[in-house]
Amino acid sequence: MDTDRVEGKAKETEGEVQQKWGEAKDKARDTWEDVKDKVEDVVDKGEDRVDEMNERDGEPAESSASR
């Protein structure tokens, strides 16, 4: 009977570890996506500022498609 209890506890612990591992992977993926979104926002704002400066200085704005 003790072996059944030990095996049951081992399987329960394994399930808990798998659950925690899945949660950790999800959190890492979500964090990575948040970072990528933030970097994209920063780049977009930087490009907008360059375009504004070029327009103010009378230079034609270079579109990002031509890079």
Backbone bond lengths (Angstrom), bond angles and torsions (degrees), N, CA, C in turn:
res aa  C-N    CA-C-N  psi(-1)  N-CA   C-N-CA  omega(-1)  CA-C   N-CA-C  phi
1 M - - - 1.458 - - 1.519 110.83 -
2 D 1.316 117.63 -35.67 1.456 120.26 178.83 1.525 111.39 -63.23
3 T 1.322 116.72 -37.37 1.471 119.63 -179.39 1.524 110.97 -65.31
4 D 1.323 116.79 -37.25 1.468 119.93 177.65 1.525 110.53 -63.59
5 R 1.311 116.29 -41.94 1.460 120.88 -179.80 1.527 110.32 -66.05
6 V 1.332 116.59 -41.80 1.467 121.19 179.23 1.531 110.06 -64.77
7 E 1.324 116.78 -44.91 1.461 120.28 178.19 1.521 111.12 -62.42
8 G 1.310 116.83 -41.34 1.465 121.14 178.27 1.516 111.57 -62.39
9 K 1.322 115.21 -44.66 1.466 120.06 179.24 1.523 110.26 -64.91
10 A 1.345 117.25 -38.89 1.467 120.91 178.88 1.530 110.32 -62.86
11 K 1.332 117.15 -43.79 1.469 120.51 179.07 1.535 110.71 -66.40
12 E 1.313 116.61 -39.16 1.466 120.86 177.72 1.529 110.10 -62.06
13 T 1.311 116.41 -45.16 1.465 121.35 179.61 1.530 110.22 -64.58
14 E 1.330 116.94 -41.73 1.458 120.79 177.78 1.534 110.52 -59.29
15 G 1.316 116.52 -43.53 1.462 120.78 177.95 1.515 111.95 -62.32
16 E 1.321 116.65 -41.48 1.464 120.66 178.84 1.532 110.92 -64.40
17 V 1.327 115.76 -40.92 1.468 120.18 178.89 1.526 109.97 -64.64
18 Q 1.327 117.41 -43.42 1.458 120.34 178.10 1.526 110.92 -61.70
19 Q 1.324 117.08 -39.78 1.467 121.53 178.43 1.523 110.56 -62.78
20 K 1.319 116.29 -46.60 1.472 120.64 179.61 1.527 110.83 -63.64
21 W 1.335 117.05 -40.19 1.461 121.45 178.84 1.535 109.75 -62.15
22 G 1.321 116.63 -43.81 1.466 120.72 177.92 1.519 111.46 -62.08
23 E 1.319 116.84 -42.84 1.464 120.73 178.07 1.523 111.19 -63.32
24 A 1.328 116.75 -40.81 1.468 120.66 179.55 1.529 110.48 -64.64
25 K 1.329 117.05 -42.15 1.471 120.22 178.71 1.524 110.36 -64.35
26 D 1.335 117.20 -41.83 1.463 120.73 178.83 1.525 110.91 -62.38
27 K 1.324 115.94 -43.35 1.467 119.65 -179.56 1.521 110.64 -65.01
28 A 1.328 117.35 -41.14 1.466 120.62 178.48 1.525 110.19 -63.44
29 R 1.322 117.45 -43.14 1.466 120.88 179.42 1.525 110.68 -64.05
30 D 1.333 117.03 -43.12 1.464 120.63 178.70 1.526 111.19 -63.47
31 T 1.327 116.62 -41.50 1.464 120.74 179.07 1.518 110.06 -63.76
32 W 1.333 117.43 -43.29 1.462 121.70 178.79 1.529 110.36 -60.57
33 E 1.323 117.22 -43.96 1.463 120.67 179.07 1.533 110.66 -63.75
34 D 1.337 117.41 -39.92 1.468 120.94 177.18 1.524 111.20 -61.75
35 V 1.327 116.34 -41.92 1.474 120.81 179.32 1.521 109.79 -64.92
36 K 1.319 117.66 -45.94 1.461 120.37 179.33 1.531 111.07 -60.10
37 D 1.338 116.96 -41.91 1.465 120.72 178.51 1.525 111.03 -62.52
38 K 1.326 116.52 -42.40 1.458 121.01 -179.44 1.525 110.66 -64.56
39 V 1.327 116.94 -43.85 1.469 120.81 178.59 1.526 109.63 -61.88
40 E 1.307 116.76 -42.64 1.464 120.20 178.81 1.527 110.76 -61.05
41 D 1.332 117.03 -41.57 1.464 120.67 177.38 1.523 111.54 -61.72
42 V 1.332 116.40 -43.42 1.462 120.90 -179.56 1.529 110.12 -63.66
43 V 1.325 116.86 -43.83 1.467 120.73 179.35 1.524 110.14 -63.14
44 D 1.330 116.86 -44.24 1.463 120.23 179.03 1.523 111.36 -60.11
45 K 1.323 116.74 -43.55 1.460 120.01 179.15 1.521 110.90 -64.61
46 G 1.324 116.71 -39.90 1.464 120.57 178.08 1.519 111.14 -63.48
47 E 1.320 117.66 -43.65 1.459 120.97 177.56 1.514 111.18 -62.88
48 D 1.333 116.70 -40.05 1.466 120.33 178.00 1.525 110.88 -62.36
49 R 1.327 116.27 -41.73 1.468 119.41 179.69 1.518 111.66 -65.14
50 V 1.331 116.92 -40.29 1.466 120.44 177.64 1.528 109.45 -63.02
51 D 1.330 116.54 -44.61 1.464 120.11 178.31 1.521 110.92 -59.72
52 E 1.330 117.24 -43.69 1.463 121.01 179.12 1.527 111.11 -62.72
53 M 1.325 116.50 -42.27 1.470 119.96 179.68 1.525 110.31 -64.83
54 N 1.333 117.26 -41.20 1.458 120.82 178.54 1.525 111.27 -64.06
55 E 1.309 116.90 -42.47 1.464 121.01 178.80 1.523 110.55 -64.19
56 R 1.307 116.50 -40.30 1.462 121.31 -179.62 1.528 110.37 -66.51
57 D 1.322 116.12 -36.80 1.463 120.46 -179.04 1.521 111.99 -84.28
58 G 1.319 117.85 -0.84 1.449 121.37 178.02 1.506 114.95 84.11
59 E 1.306 117.42 7.74 1.458 120.47 178.05 1.519 109.07 -90.74
60 P 1.307 116.75 144.81 1.475 117.59 177.21 1.515 110.08 -66.55
61 A 1.303 115.45 139.66 1.466 121.11 179.67 1.514 109.11 -74.54
62 E 1.315 116.74 132.48 1.461 121.49 178.04 1.516 107.67 -85.74
63 S 1.315 116.34 124.02 1.461 118.32 -179.38 1.510 109.07 -76.22
64 S 1.326 115.98 151.58 1.462 120.27 -179.13 1.519 110.55 -69.44
65 A 1.327 118.51 -18.07 1.467 121.07 179.04 1.519 111.85 -72.00
66 S 1.326 117.28 -23.38 1.458 119.28 -177.22 1.523 113.02 -89.24
67 R 1.335 117.69 1.99 1.473 121.59 -179.99 1.483 111.79 -83.77
